[in-house]
Amino acid sequence: MLTFFSYLLPDDPIHGPWFQLNSIKWLANIVGVALIVGTSLMIKNRSAKKDQTSGYFDWYLIYLAFGLGVTGMGAQLTRLADWAFFSAYSLIISAPVENLDFSNEIS
């Protein structure tokens, strides 16, 4: 909501693109790395516990968060390296797919 109303301000201070040393970008990079490290630790810890079971949706959510972090950081790093093709490909992969339902597929 804050970003939406920032368009009404004269200089649009909240909307990017921002300089690489901006504190918002630093925070986003720290959160992105924490997402990747945290989901990696969750995968490792859940795989090590053989006496507990995790359902399909648990693993789906963990791998979804991990994939979001990896493709998001990959998109940023390839954009900074000026690899336009890989950057666009990484953004396409990380884009959310809505209403994807294969349960009613005709075989």
Secondary structure, DSSP 8 states (H G I E B T S, - for coil): -HHHHHTTSSS--SSS---TT-HHHHHHHHHHHHHHHHHHHHHHHHHH-SSS---HHHHHHHHHHHHHHHHHHHHHHHHHTT-HHHHHHHHHHHS---S---TT---
